[in-house]
Amino acid sequence: MTTTPFMNREGMTRRCMLGAALAVGAAMPMGIARPAWAASNAPGPVQLTLPVPTGPFPVGTVPLHLVDTSRPDPVAGPGHHRELMAAVWYPARGVKRGPLAPWTSPAVVRALLTAQGFPADVAVAPLTAGHEGAPVLRTGRRLPVVVFSHGAHDHRADATIVVQELASHGYVVVTVDHTYDAFSVFPDGRLTVPLDIPNLTPRDFATDIRFVLDRVEDLAAGRNPDAEQRLPPAGLLGAPDPQRIGMFGWSKGASATAFVMSEDPRVRAGLSFDGPMQPTVTTDLDRPFMLMTAEYPRATQPSVAEFWSHLRGWRLNVQAEGAVHSSYCDVQFLIPQLAQAVGMSDADLQGWIGTLDPARAVRIQQAYPLAFFDLHLRHRGHLLDGPSPAFPEVKFIS
C-alpha cells in the first residue's frame, strides 16, 4: 500500500483534529502531542455506533472511483489525472443480501493507526445503515439528488447521520472525498491523506463537485461512471433525477457549496453547515440557501454576512444553542463514545462538542436538512416555516 505523508497540522482546531482522528478509528494526527486522556485504560476496543435513520426505506450504498481526465493530478506527476473516491447512498430493497457498510475504510484505519503509534484498540469505527450494493428501490419516479462536500482535512463519511437519513427518505446522496485534503483509499489500495501542497481551496472543492455533477448526469442517463466499470447496484442507472439536485457541505465544503451554486445552475438548493464563506462569495444567488451556523454566525463573521446579503431568493439562517463548529456532523455523536474509552474529562468533552446534547443534535441533523431539501426539491413540509416547539434549541436568526 502506498501512503502519502501527513500534512503539517499547526493551527488546526482541536475539533478538526479529532474529526480526523475519528476518521481512522480514534487516532490523533502525527506530530501532535497526545493529551493525558489519549491512553486508553479500557479492557478492549469500544465499538462506536451511529443512530438509525428514521425514514421508511432501507438504505443502500456503493463506492465509485471517478477520474477527471480534463485535470492533471497535482501530486502524481505527468500522465496522471485527478481522481476522486465517492459513495452513492439511496433507498434500497432486498437489503438482506448486502452487508452493512463501515463508516470508513478499514485500510484507512489500519494505515493511520499504525503510522501514528496510537493504541489500535481504543475504538472500532461504526457500521452505517447502508447495505453494500443493495438494489435501488424504484417507485416509478426518479429520485432527487443531494451532493455532500466535507470540510478541510476531513473525509466523505463525516456527515453520515445526515446522508443516511436523506437516503432513508428517498434521496440519492453522493458523498465525495476531495483527494489531498481528505483521508481516502482507492480500489488499488492507495491511501491518500491531507497534504500541505497542494493547498486546496473551496474553489477547488467546487471544481471537484461540478465534475461529480457530470457523473450524476451519467448515472441518470444510464451510463456507469466508475473508472473500473464495476457493476452498479441493480436499478441505480437511470435512478437520479438531474432536474432535482441539492447540495450541502460542512465548513470548507459549505463554502464550496456557495461557489458551486454561483457557477452551476444544476444545483437548485444549497445548505451550509457552519461555513466561513471564505474567500468571500460576492455573486448574487436567486436559488434557496440555508445557513446552519454555530461558530461562524453572521453577527461576528463579515464574510458570512456578506454572503447572506447576496441571497436574493428564499433564505434562512438557523442556529442551535450550544452548538460548536462540528455539531451538525457525526463528531457530535461519536465524541462522547470515544470520551468514555479514553477517560476524557467533562471539560475536555465540552471543548469538543459544546453544550448541545448529542441526542438532540442527532434529531436536529435528521430533521432540518431533510426539511430543507424536501421543501425545495419536493415542495412539501412545514418545519422551516418558523421556530418549532419540538426543537426549542433551534433559533431562527433574522
Phi, psi and omega per residue, in radians:
M1 nan 2.312 3.090
T2 -1.626 2.261 -3.119
T3 -2.127 2.207 3.094
T4 -1.394 2.436 -3.090
P5 -1.050 2.697 3.098
F6 -1.231 2.673 3.051
M7 -1.399 2.817 2.981
N8 -1.305 2.239 -3.026
R9 -1.929 0.432 3.099
E10 -1.086 2.310 3.141
G11 1.550 -0.087 3.119
M12 -1.214 2.418 -3.114
T13 -1.229 2.725 -3.128
R14 -1.082 -0.727 -3.136
R15 -1.135 -0.671 3.106
C16 -1.146 -0.700 3.111
M17 -1.089 -0.724 -3.110
L18 -1.299 -0.530 3.029
G19 -1.044 -0.745 3.069
A20 -1.139 -0.661 3.134
A21 -1.084 -0.749 3.140
L22 -1.138 -0.457 3.110
A23 -1.087 -0.400 -3.116
V24 -2.062 0.399 3.026
G25 1.389 0.613 3.002
A26 1.644 0.456 3.012
A27 -1.521 2.659 2.995
M28 -1.790 2.571 -3.097
P29 -1.010 2.498 -3.116
M30 -1.126 2.449 3.141
G31 1.630 -0.115 3.107
I32 -1.793 2.213 3.129
A33 -1.094 2.317 -3.128
R34 -1.332 2.318 3.083
P35 -1.193 2.960 -3.057
A36 -1.061 -0.545 -3.082
W37 -1.433 0.017 -3.066
A38 -1.293 -0.330 3.116
A39 -1.527 2.120 -3.066
S40 -1.456 2.387 3.014
N41 -1.857 0.136 -3.125
A42 -1.190 2.586 -3.114
P43 -1.177 -0.323 -3.132
G44 -2.895 3.074 -3.109
P45 -1.133 2.483 3.065
V46 -1.546 2.204 3.090
Q47 -1.438 1.859 3.096
L48 -1.211 2.661 -3.115
T49 -2.302 2.803 3.009
L50 -2.082 2.643 3.096
P51 -1.219 2.689 3.131
V52 -1.380 2.374 3.083
P53 -1.149 2.759 -3.010
T54 -1.733 -0.088 -3.038
G55 -1.264 2.938 -3.079
P56 -1.376 -0.189 -3.030
F57 -1.909 2.480 2.923
P58 -1.073 2.866 -3.051
V59 -2.059 2.415 3.010
G60 -2.084 2.800 3.107
T61 -2.668 2.662 3.113
V62 -2.626 2.429 3.060
P63 -1.423 2.696 3.036
L64 -2.276 2.384 3.003
H65 -1.812 2.054 -3.046
L66 -2.018 2.423 3.129
V67 -2.210 2.144 3.124
D68 -1.676 1.697 -3.075
T69 -1.252 -0.106 3.106
S70 -1.523 -0.155 -3.092
R71 -2.222 2.306 3.066
P72 -1.260 2.640 3.035
D73 -1.264 2.243 -3.061
P74 -1.317 -0.117 -3.083
V75 -2.114 -0.737 -2.959
A76 -1.243 -0.345 3.086
G77 1.775 -3.136 -3.072
P78 -0.993 2.516 3.110
G79 1.511 -0.079 3.127
H80 -1.942 2.550 -3.103
H81 -2.044 2.845 -3.129
R82 -1.046 2.190 3.141
E83 -2.069 2.500 3.121
L84 -2.368 2.482 2.918
M85 -1.747 2.368 -3.140
A86 -2.326 2.924 3.016
A87 -2.389 2.490 3.068
V88 -1.937 2.261 3.108
W89 -2.031 2.568 -2.994
Y90 -2.880 2.808 3.004
P91 -1.191 2.448 -2.956
A92 -2.246 2.911 2.990
R93 -2.375 2.894 3.105
G94 1.018 0.669 -2.996
V95 -1.265 -0.258 -3.128
K96 -1.102 -0.328 -3.124
R97 -1.513 -0.137 -3.084
G98 -2.084 2.260 3.094
P99 -1.204 2.775 3.076
L100 -1.220 2.371 -3.140
A101 -1.367 2.457 3.044
P102 -1.247 2.762 3.136
W103 -1.082 -0.653 3.082
T104 -2.609 2.941 -3.006
S105 -1.144 2.332 3.021
P106 -1.024 -0.537 3.106
A107 -1.118 -0.674 3.082
V108 -1.119 -0.786 3.138
V109 -1.025 -0.905 -3.076
R110 -1.088 -0.840 -3.043
A111 -1.126 -0.766 -3.066
L112 -1.337 -0.666 3.093
L113 -1.104 -0.736 3.140
T114 -1.148 -0.784 -3.094
A115 -1.112 -0.572 -3.047
Q116 -1.613 -0.222 -3.115
G117 1.214 0.293 3.112
F118 -1.397 2.515 3.139
P119 -0.884 2.134 -3.043
A120 -1.328 -0.157 -3.056
D121 -1.870 0.329 -3.121
V122 -1.175 -0.835 -3.082
A123 -2.752 2.772 3.081
V124 -1.996 2.296 -3.124
A125 -1.040 2.553 -3.057
P126 -1.298 2.804 2.911
L127 -1.521 2.636 3.095
T128 -1.662 -3.126 3.038
A129 -1.519 -0.042 -3.069
G130 -1.455 2.207 3.093
H131 -1.568 2.136 -3.037
E132 -1.110 2.130 3.022
G133 1.246 0.200 -3.139
A134 -1.097 2.605 3.107
P135 -1.081 2.612 3.130
V136 -1.379 2.382 3.050
L137 -1.403 2.019 3.126
R138 -1.951 2.218 -3.106
T139 -1.961 0.267 3.119
G140 1.981 -0.850 -3.129
R141 -1.684 2.643 3.053
R142 -1.135 2.772 -3.027
L143 -1.727 2.381 3.061
P144 -1.102 2.690 -3.001
V145 -2.095 2.436 3.003
V146 -2.283 2.353 3.132
V147 -1.943 2.445 -3.139
F148 -2.054 2.377 3.074
S149 -2.112 2.181 -3.047
H150 -1.397 3.110 3.114
G151 -1.513 -3.110 3.136
A152 -1.129 2.456 3.074
H153 0.964 0.812 -2.945
D154 -2.295 -2.633 -3.079
H155 -2.838 2.817 -2.981
R156 -1.247 -0.252 -3.102
A157 -1.507 -0.013 -2.927
D158 -1.230 -0.204 3.072
A159 -2.141 0.652 -3.077
T160 -1.081 -0.573 3.099
I161 -0.999 -0.807 3.128
V162 -1.219 -0.764 -3.064
V163 -1.057 -0.876 -3.094
Q164 -1.261 -0.447 3.030
E165 -1.111 -0.820 3.117
L166 -1.079 -0.773 -3.138
A167 -1.078 -0.650 -3.131
S168 -1.212 -0.249 3.088
H169 -1.840 0.243 2.980
G170 1.756 0.303 3.105
Y171 -1.757 2.575 2.835
V172 -1.549 2.154 -3.116
V173 -2.094 2.271 -3.127
V174 -1.999 2.109 3.100
T175 -1.914 2.568 -2.974
V176 -2.342 2.364 2.921
D177 -1.561 2.160 3.084
H178 -1.496 1.632 -3.006
T179 -0.883 2.371 -3.102
Y180 1.393 -0.069 2.875
D181 -2.233 0.456 -3.075
A182 -2.587 2.735 2.933
F183 -1.553 2.026 -3.008
S184 -2.621 2.576 3.083
V185 -2.235 2.397 -3.077
F186 -1.708 2.886 -3.075
P187 -1.001 -0.494 3.134
D188 -1.494 0.104 3.086
G189 1.666 -0.075 3.118
R190 -1.155 2.274 3.098
L191 -1.858 2.213 3.054
T192 -2.035 2.547 -3.125
V193 -2.357 2.926 -3.137
P194 -1.049 2.472 -3.100
L195 -2.181 2.745 2.976
D196 -1.181 -0.733 -3.124
I197 -2.231 2.166 0.082
P198 -1.362 2.613 3.059
N199 -1.618 1.668 -3.074
L200 -1.283 2.409 -3.132
T201 -1.835 2.957 3.035
P202 -0.992 -0.548 3.087
R203 -1.166 -0.625 3.055
D204 -1.140 -0.733 3.057
F205 -1.015 -0.753 -3.122
A206 -1.092 -0.665 3.083
T207 -1.106 -0.729 3.042
D208 -0.990 -0.810 -3.055
I209 -1.161 -0.684 3.123
R210 -1.110 -0.620 3.031
F211 -1.130 -0.726 3.110
V212 -1.110 -0.660 3.079
L213 -1.053 -0.634 3.042
D214 -1.065 -0.683 -3.134
R215 -1.251 -0.548 3.016
V216 -1.079 -0.711 3.093
E217 -1.123 -0.624 3.047
D218 -1.040 -0.855 3.129
L219 -1.025 -0.749 -3.136
A220 -1.085 -0.573 -3.122
A221 -1.524 0.037 3.113
G222 1.553 0.228 3.125
R223 -1.767 2.469 -3.129
N224 -1.602 1.991 -3.090
P225 -1.499 -0.063 -3.082
D226 -1.116 2.310 -3.051
A227 -1.078 -0.574 3.121
E228 -1.594 -0.006 -3.104
Q229 0.974 0.667 3.048
R230 -1.143 2.515 -3.057
L231 -1.085 2.156 3.136
P232 -1.335 2.828 3.058
P233 -1.014 2.568 3.123
A234 -0.998 2.264 3.091
G235 1.571 -0.109 -3.114
L236 -1.261 -0.747 3.130
L237 -1.147 2.191 -3.102
G238 1.565 -0.108 -3.087
A239 -1.344 -0.732 -3.071
P240 -1.190 2.539 3.072
D241 -1.730 1.852 -3.089
P242 -1.241 -0.149 3.102
Q243 -1.586 -0.105 3.138
R244 -2.301 1.442 -3.119
I245 -2.112 2.287 3.012
G246 -2.116 2.994 -3.138
M247 -2.589 2.524 2.960
F248 -2.465 2.793 3.140
G249 -2.714 2.768 3.078
W250 -1.907 2.346 3.036
S251 0.993 -2.032 3.118
K252 -1.034 -0.630 3.099
G253 -1.143 -0.504 3.060
A254 -1.210 -0.736 3.055
S255 -1.072 -0.697 3.096
A256 -1.076 -0.626 3.097
T257 -1.035 -0.745 3.112
A258 -1.104 -0.731 3.129
F259 -1.171 -0.704 3.094
V260 -1.045 -0.794 -3.113
M261 -1.154 -0.531 3.126
S262 -1.299 -0.292 -3.059
E263 -1.984 -0.332 -2.951
D264 -2.388 1.919 -3.085
P265 -1.248 -0.104 3.126
R266 -1.156 -0.450 3.122
V267 -1.533 1.998 -3.013
R268 -1.579 -0.298 -3.115
A269 -2.696 2.424 -3.090
G270 -2.233 2.518 -3.099
L271 -2.302 2.287 -3.138
S272 -1.918 2.200 2.931
F273 -1.663 1.645 3.044
D274 0.896 0.869 3.109
G275 -1.382 2.392 3.084
P276 -1.314 -0.265 -3.137
M277 0.944 0.824 3.087
Q278 -2.173 2.354 -0.028
P279 -1.090 2.743 -3.025
T280 -1.043 2.298 3.091
V281 -1.527 2.091 -3.052
T282 -2.011 0.152 -3.140
T283 -1.574 2.318 3.068
D284 -1.185 2.400 3.096
L285 -2.095 2.304 -3.131
D286 -1.871 0.166 3.116
R287 -1.863 2.788 -3.043
P288 -1.061 2.446 3.093
F289 -2.569 2.377 3.123
M290 -2.197 2.394 3.043
L291 -1.830 2.240 2.902
M292 -1.922 1.731 -2.972
T293 -1.722 2.825 3.081
A294 -2.607 -1.414 3.137
E295 -1.622 -0.053 3.091
Y296 -2.162 1.087 3.120
P297 -1.379 2.764 3.115
R298 -1.073 -0.561 -3.040
A299 -1.106 -0.514 -3.074
T300 -2.084 -0.089 -3.072
Q301 -2.065 1.758 -3.102
P302 -0.993 -0.616 -3.110
S303 -1.168 -0.626 3.106
V304 -1.255 -0.713 3.097
A305 -1.097 -0.690 3.113
E306 -1.112 -0.790 3.106
F307 -1.036 -0.787 3.140
W308 -0.984 -0.665 -3.101
S309 -1.183 -0.298 -3.139
H310 -1.694 0.075 3.103
L311 -1.507 1.878 -3.044
R312 -1.709 -0.203 3.108
G313 -1.783 -2.699 3.079
W314 -1.022 2.330 3.116
R315 -2.574 2.649 3.134
L316 -2.700 2.471 3.058
N317 -2.201 2.054 3.049
V318 -2.079 2.742 3.141
Q319 -2.609 2.256 3.118
A320 -1.523 2.246 3.127
E321 -1.068 2.333 3.116
G322 1.479 0.002 -3.114
A323 -1.331 2.604 2.997
V324 -2.079 -3.044 -2.933
H325 -1.003 -0.643 -3.071
S326 -1.752 0.217 -3.019
S327 -1.191 -0.323 -3.141
Y328 -1.673 0.194 3.135
C329 -2.099 3.111 -3.064
D330 -1.068 -0.479 -3.111
V331 -0.897 -0.675 -3.075
Q332 -1.061 -0.529 -3.127
F333 -1.630 -0.539 -3.057
L334 -1.461 -0.597 -3.078
I335 -1.000 -0.810 3.139
P336 -1.038 -0.582 3.095
Q337 -1.169 -0.734 3.109
L338 -1.178 -0.643 -3.112
A339 -1.022 -0.676 3.129
Q340 -1.126 -0.655 -3.076
A341 -1.238 -0.575 -3.050
V342 -1.814 0.023 3.112
G343 1.274 0.602 3.138
M344 -1.194 2.425 3.123
S345 -1.275 2.818 3.102
D346 -1.049 -0.666 -3.134
A347 -1.139 -0.743 3.108
D348 -1.141 -0.722 3.132
L349 -1.071 -0.734 3.114
Q350 -1.124 -0.563 3.065
G351 -1.090 -0.546 3.138
W352 -1.418 -0.746 -2.940
I353 -2.081 0.043 -3.124
G354 1.234 -2.685 -3.118
T355 -1.909 0.097 3.095
L356 -1.323 2.113 -3.117
D357 -1.021 2.262 -3.083
P358 -1.001 -0.669 3.131
A359 -1.154 -0.674 3.079
R360 -1.207 -0.639 3.091
A361 -1.049 -0.695 3.105
V362 -1.067 -0.794 3.137
R363 -1.087 -0.666 3.102
I364 -1.151 -0.762 3.123
Q365 -1.082 -0.623 -3.117
Q366 -1.361 -0.599 -2.993
A367 -1.518 -0.822 -2.944
Y368 -1.330 -0.780 3.044
P369 -1.063 -0.720 3.104
L370 -1.066 -0.774 3.132
A371 -1.070 -0.695 -3.129
F372 -1.119 -0.887 -3.107
F373 -1.251 -0.572 3.039
D374 -1.063 -0.737 -3.112
L375 -1.120 -0.759 -2.960
H376 -1.751 -0.267 3.069
L377 -1.916 -0.332 3.140
R378 -2.152 -0.192 3.083
H379 1.046 0.887 3.102
R380 -2.630 2.753 3.068
G381 1.858 2.717 -3.057
H382 -2.315 0.016 -3.062
L383 -1.034 -0.563 -3.065
L384 -1.552 0.133 3.113
D385 -1.196 -0.456 -3.118
G386 3.046 3.124 3.125
P387 -0.945 2.476 -3.080
S388 -1.985 2.355 3.060
P389 -1.134 -0.321 3.081
A390 -1.315 -0.302 -3.132
F391 -2.324 1.223 -3.071
P392 -1.140 -0.349 3.140
E393 -1.295 -0.367 -3.012
V394 -1.589 1.977 -3.115
K395 -1.758 2.429 3.044
F396 -1.566 2.122 -3.071
I397 -1.699 2.021 -3.105
S398 -1.409 nan nan
